[in-house]
Amino acid sequence: MNALASYLVEDHINTLLAESAANRQAQLARRSDRANPLASAVRTVRSLLAGPADKPLGLPTLTDYPYRS
């Protein structure tokens, strides 16, 4: 077999193995999140609240709003 072809095949196999390992890790992480949904919810809320305090929430301004009191 050509040395270059052997190198390319080996590189492709290593890429597939790395991708498979990453998929397994992601699947295990999803499984652990499903096992404890409360921890997942708390983590989501914490990540939402972890932003800077001076950052606006993204609410629209009410200028020229016809029903403003």
Protein Blocks (a to p, Z undefined) as FASTA:
>chain_A
ZZklmmmmmmmmmmmmmmmmmmmmmmmmmmmmmmmmmlmmmmmmmmmmmpcfklcehiac
fehiakbZZ
